[in-house]
Amino acid sequence: MRARTVSVVIPARNAGASIGGVVRAILAQRRPPMEVEVIVVDDASKDDTAAEARAAGARTLVVPASGAGNPAAARNLGARAAR
């Protein structure tokens, strides 16, 4: 049976204190044959959001400065990158 991949896209801004726990909780939901990928889209954070997300196992993207502050732009960027 071929594994299915579920992609979870999380737009985040200045969420360094909590994003690691969120990513770990999502990844804990994996059950064979399902695969889970977590994509955290950092929306111009001034803290360590991206680093914390990566440390917890997420793939991270950064919203270009021209789209910063727009949660829809962050969500769409993540959706385009999803498997």
Phi, psi and omega in degrees: 000132180282136181288141173265147177249128174256126179255128178247119181255126181237106171287134183218143177219121180053047182248023184304326183288337186237343189295326179300315179295322179295313180298314180298320179296320179293314181295333178291347180277356181298133174219127179304142004268016182281138172249147180236130171242136178248125178244115176259125180255109182281118184257072176062041178295149176258001180243202185262034181307308183296316181296318179294320179296315179298317181298331180273353176112008180272156168273139182240145174232159178237132177290131176300150183307327182293338181249003184300143180086006181242100183303328179294321178296320178296314179300314182295322177299315179295319180297321178294331182273349184292149176285000000 
